[in-house]
C-alpha cells in the first residue's frame, strides 16, 4: 500500500545529499524500513499514524539522517548537468 508521503534524506552532517535538481527524497515506506533496520535516525515525523496489528503508535518519518559517515572531497567535479542547473539553461 502506497501512502504518497515522501521523506527527506540527510547525510550524517545534517546536510541534504543532493541539492539539485531537487532535494533527495524517498518514499516513506522505504524510510520506515530503514528506520526499523536501524540504519538511520528519524528527525521529524509526519502526522499520519501507521496502522499496525500490534497497536504501536508509529508514525511515518518525514526527515531522516543516515548513520554512515562518508567524507566528501574538497573539490567539486564540474559536470554539464551542474552547469546547466547553475546557468538555468541559458547561454552566456
Helices and strands as residue ranges (DSSP letters): E 6-10, E 25-27, H 28-36, E 40-50, E 58-66, H 80-86
